[in-house]
Amino acid sequence: MPDPITVVGLGADGWNGLSTPARTAIEQADILLGSPRQLALIPERDVLQVPWPSPLSEALPRLLEEHRGRRICVLASGDPTFHGIGTTLVRLLGADAVRVIPQSSSVSLACARLGWAQDQVQVVSLVTNPVERLHPHLQPGRRVLILSRGAQTPAEVADLLVARGYGSSEFTVLEQLGGPAERVRTTNATDWSDDVAPLNVIAVLCPPDAPVLSTAPGLPDDAYENDGQLTKREVRAVTLSRLAPVPGQLLWDIGGGAGSIAIEWSRHHPSCRAIAVERDPDRAKRLERNVAALGAAVETVEGAAPAALDGLESPDAIFIGGGATAAGMFDACWNALRPGGRLVANGVTLETESLIAQWYKAVGGDLIRLDVQRASAIGTMTGWRPAMPVTIWSVTK
């Protein structure tokens, strides 16, 4: 068996902060892989040093194959299995082929400086994600640690906080943690304007009286830009309870409209993902704006289902909210669904209800009709105005 690839975590203090096993792994390597900044932290020696190419995800398998049979040491930041290259290598090669020597993570160092309990902190990585992914984690009184992409990230985060109504949040930027140039500065998001080193972490303490935009199903309808093609709040909450979001799973939202089902599925947990299929170009663009505004992990596919479903990653749950009467729609969705997956279809027309009834008879499941009435002004008084009833069919494959 070839020697496992060794992944060594580095702090901002570089070589001086490494343990004896970490130094030995570096000294015995035939090749060192890492970012230019990481490679510069290692004392000069007669060994091949290879900076990471860009984009790394595409080049990594080729790079490992090119140096197969040599003792490879990969340099990483902090704890390599915490949002790091260590996890990527284990996924590619298997746990037995990778040996990880961790250093203190930037999160553990930041919590030590701030006196925060790590188990009470929400960690969000913006290294590869857009800044909008912060939205679901901004809640009154929450402590959030943000892993930065670079020197520009603190200003982007501060701008988002101000726009969201969280400008009074306690805003701390921690640079070069654990190194000789370490610096910690605290202000509020509204007042932040300083220059920052590329290696930084951002800590946000949200104010207790900040606006609430819950991650529970059923956001207010006005949270979404829409043209009326929107699964309304009460129906949305019931629909999502039937879809049963599970961390790490993927949803297909067919006939995405404003994207409310896909967005609230993905806001349930940071690892939930969704693909929203929408045939109307204007609605698809509007859907993408809602995704950004609410910080959801949703991919938009513009096209008409079921043809647009070809080649998509197999889902764990499917919602049919539009286009149910298209030829072959239910067959395509049922065949694509993983075993144990959930299929939910909503209908307001007789034609869609007829199809739902046929599938309910064939494969079973749960069938309900939801009637919602809202209080509304009638002259100088108040009365109930009914919305169109919605038939909801849900089934587990």
Secondary structure as the mmCIF struct_conf table of DSSP 4:
data_model
#
loop_
_struct_conf.conf_type_id
_struct_conf.id
_struct_conf.beg_label_comp_id
_struct_conf.beg_label_asym_id
_struct_conf.beg_label_seq_id
_struct_conf.end_label_comp_id
_struct_conf.end_label_asym_id
_struct_conf.end_label_seq_id
HELX_LH_PP_P HELX_LH_PP_P1 PRO A 2 PRO A 4
STRN STRN1 ILE A 5 LEU A 10
TURN_TY1_P TURN_TY1_P1 ALA A 12 ASP A 13
HELX_RH_3T_P HELX_RH_3T_P1 GLY A 14 GLY A 17
HELX_RH_AL_P HELX_RH_AL_P1 THR A 20 GLU A 27
TURN_TY1_P TURN_TY1_P2 GLN A 28 GLN A 28
BEND BEND1 ASP A 30 ASP A 30
STRN STRN2 ILE A 31 GLY A 34
HELX_RH_AL_P HELX_RH_AL_P2 PRO A 36 LEU A 39
TURN_TY1_P TURN_TY1_P3 ALA A 40 LEU A 41
BEND BEND2 ILE A 42 ILE A 42
HELX_LH_PP_P HELX_LH_PP_P2 PRO A 43 GLU A 44
BEND BEND3 ASP A 46 VAL A 47
STRN STRN3 LEU A 48 PRO A 51
HELX_LH_PP_P HELX_LH_PP_P3 TRP A 52 PRO A 53
BEND BEND4 SER A 54 PRO A 55
HELX_RH_AL_P HELX_RH_AL_P3 LEU A 56 GLU A 66
TURN_TY1_P TURN_TY1_P4 HIS A 67 GLY A 69
BEND BEND5 ARG A 70 ARG A 70
STRN STRN4 ILE A 72 SER A 77
BEND BEND6 GLY A 78 GLY A 78
TURN_TY1_P TURN_TY1_P5 PRO A 80 THR A 81
BEND BEND7 PHE A 82 GLY A 84
HELX_RH_AL_P HELX_RH_AL_P4 ILE A 85 LEU A 93
HELX_RH_3T_P HELX_RH_3T_P2 ALA A 95 ALA A 97
STRN STRN5 VAL A 98 ILE A 101
HELX_RH_AL_P HELX_RH_AL_P5 SER A 106 LEU A 114
TURN_TY1_P TURN_TY1_P6 GLY A 115 GLY A 115
HELX_RH_3T_P HELX_RH_3T_P3 GLN A 118 GLN A 120
STRN STRN6 GLN A 122 SER A 125
BEND BEND8 VAL A 127 ASN A 129
HELX_RH_3T_P HELX_RH_3T_P4 VAL A 131 HIS A 137
TURN_TY1_P TURN_TY1_P7 PRO A 140 GLY A 141
STRN STRN7 ARG A 143 LEU A 147
BEND BEND9 ARG A 149 GLY A 150
TURN_TY1_P TURN_TY1_P8 ALA A 151 GLN A 152
HELX_RH_AL_P HELX_RH_AL_P6 THR A 153 ARG A 164
TURN_TY1_P TURN_TY1_P9 GLY A 165 GLY A 165
TURN_TY1_P TURN_TY1_P10 GLY A 167 SER A 168
BEND BEND10 SER A 169 SER A 169
STRN STRN8 GLU A 170 GLU A 175
BEND BEND11 GLN A 176 GLN A 176
TURN_TY1_P TURN_TY1_P11 LEU A 177 GLY A 178
BEND BEND12 GLY A 179 GLY A 179
TURN_TY1_P TURN_TY1_P12 PRO A 180 ALA A 181
STRN STRN9 ARG A 183 ASN A 188
HELX_RH_3T_P HELX_RH_3T_P5 ALA A 189 ASP A 191
BEND BEND13 PRO A 198 LEU A 199
STRN STRN10 ASN A 200 LEU A 205
TURN_TY1_P TURN_TY1_P13 PRO A 208 ASP A 209
BEND BEND14 ALA A 210 ALA A 210
HELX_LH_PP_P HELX_LH_PP_P4 PRO A 211 VAL A 212
BEND BEND15 THR A 215 PRO A 217
HELX_RH_3T_P HELX_RH_3T_P6 ASP A 221 ALA A 223
BEND BEND16 TYR A 224 TYR A 224
BEND BEND17 ASP A 227 GLY A 228
HELX_RH_AL_P HELX_RH_AL_P7 ARG A 233 LEU A 243
TURN_TY1_P TURN_TY1_P14 PRO A 247 GLY A 248
STRN STRN11 LEU A 250 ILE A 254
BEND BEND18 GLY A 255 GLY A 255
TURN_TY1_P TURN_TY1_P15 GLY A 257 ALA A 258
HELX_RH_AL_P HELX_RH_AL_P8 SER A 260 ARG A 267
TURN_TY1_P TURN_TY1_P16 HIS A 268 HIS A 268
BEND BEND19 HIS A 269 HIS A 269
TURN_TY1_P TURN_TY1_P17 PRO A 270 SER A 271
STRN STRN12 ARG A 273 GLU A 278
BEND BEND20 ARG A 279 ARG A 279
HELX_RH_AL_P HELX_RH_AL_P9 PRO A 281 LEU A 294
TURN_TY1_P TURN_TY1_P18 GLY A 295 GLY A 295
STRN STRN13 VAL A 298 GLU A 302
BEND BEND21 GLY A 303 GLY A 303
TURN_TY1_P TURN_TY1_P19 ALA A 305 PRO A 306
HELX_RH_3T_P HELX_RH_3T_P7 ALA A 307 LEU A 309
TURN_TY1_P TURN_TY1_P20 ASP A 310 GLY A 311
HELX_LH_PP_P HELX_LH_PP_P5 LEU A 312 PRO A 315
BEND BEND22 ASP A 316 ASP A 316
STRN STRN14 ALA A 317 ILE A 320
BEND BEND23 GLY A 322 GLY A 322
TURN_TY1_P TURN_TY1_P21 ALA A 324 THR A 325
BEND BEND24 ALA A 326 ALA A 326
TURN_TY1_P TURN_TY1_P22 ALA A 327 GLY A 328
HELX_RH_AL_P HELX_RH_AL_P10 MET A 329 ALA A 336
BEND BEND25 LEU A 337 LEU A 337
HELX_LH_PP_P HELX_LH_PP_P6 ARG A 338 ARG A 338
TURN_TY1_P TURN_TY1_P23 PRO A 339 GLY A 340
STRN STRN15 ARG A 342 GLY A 347
BEND BEND26 THR A 349 THR A 349
HELX_RH_AL_P HELX_RH_AL_P11 LEU A 350 VAL A 363
STRN STRN16 ASP A 366 LEU A 370
STRN STRN17 GLN A 373 ILE A 378
TURN_TY1_P TURN_TY1_P24 GLY A 379 THR A 380
STRN STRN18 MET A 381 PRO A 386
HELX_LH_PP_P HELX_LH_PP_P7 ALA A 387 PRO A 389
STRN STRN19 VAL A 390 THR A 396
#
